[in-house]
Amino acid sequence: MTFEPNIHRPPKRPQKAVIPAAGSGTRLLPATKSQAKEMLLVGRKPVIQHIVEEIQEAGINKILIITNQKKRTLEDHLDPHLTHFSQLQDINDEIEFFYTRQSQPKGLADAISKAETFVNNEPFVVCLGDSIIQSKPTNNVLENLIDTYMINQANVSILFEEVEFESVVKYGIAAPEFEQGRTFSIADIVEKPSLEEAPSNLAVAARYVFSPEIFDYIRQTKPGRNNEIQITDSIHLALQNRDRIFGLKLDHGEKRFDIGNYRAYFEAFFRFSLADPELGAEFREYAKKMLEL
């Protein structure tokens, strides 16, 4: 089945990205006691640099990072006047960084709302600051997600990963409608459902493309658990208004690393260390020897 294009709004390719990075990182204490979790090294680079490079590879060079008062080191790391760009050799010096703060943790939708002036009524990308997406060598997942938004003339496109069914209680879960390969239209999305209520095992994977109308839905979204405003609830309002919302599944060989707890962080560091172009092969042999002990 093919999807009918929305002829009422011509597509415009996103040229801006937003990275929410105001979380406190309490699950990664004591490593995050004196530094932002986005500055934890994964392989040779901190988390934030992996994400910026992913955005750059998708053809976007204007990035707003939403921080808090404890994230100054993050800004310093990306400041070309404080750090020689030779040390950030994979980041183009044409990238423009902008910053704003979410002083109180009021949920992801509240954090995204801080970007409205920056977005300036244009479509935009959101990449969560604690999640790295490992793409295939000849592929860019974020670019594919943008293509999903463009081709289907969507209001929202969202990246999803298939998780173990017992893990659905931790994520926003999609109720797919019509599927076409890795792309599907979304009938509904449920935040942290019970096993009995889960419509699938497709979990939101920390990447979104939004039309600027999302800010109207955020303003209508009521606080939920912990008095926070969740972007899943805002997307649910858009679905009720019959907006066009599409999902893209991660392909085989692509993986999301959620740097939000030690188990995921250890796995990410291990995987990226194995892929290191200089020391990866040597480290792989070391790991084999250690596993034999």
Buried (B, 14 or more C-beta within 10 A) or exposed (E): EEBEEBEEEEBEBBEBBBBBBBBEBEBBEEEBEEBBBBBBEBBBBBBBBBBBBBBBBBEBBBBBBBBBEBBEBBBEBBEEEEEEBEEBEEBEEEBEBBBBBBEEBBBBBBBBBBBBEBBEEBBBBBBBBBBBBBBEEEEBBBBBBBBBBBBBBBBBBBBBBEBEEEEBEEBBBBBBBEEEEBBBBBEBBBBBBEEEEBBBBBBBBBBBBBBBBBBEBBEEBEBBEEEBBBBBBBBBBBBEEEBBBBBBBBBEEBBBBBBBEEEBBEBBBBBBBBEBEEEEEEBBEEEEEEEEE
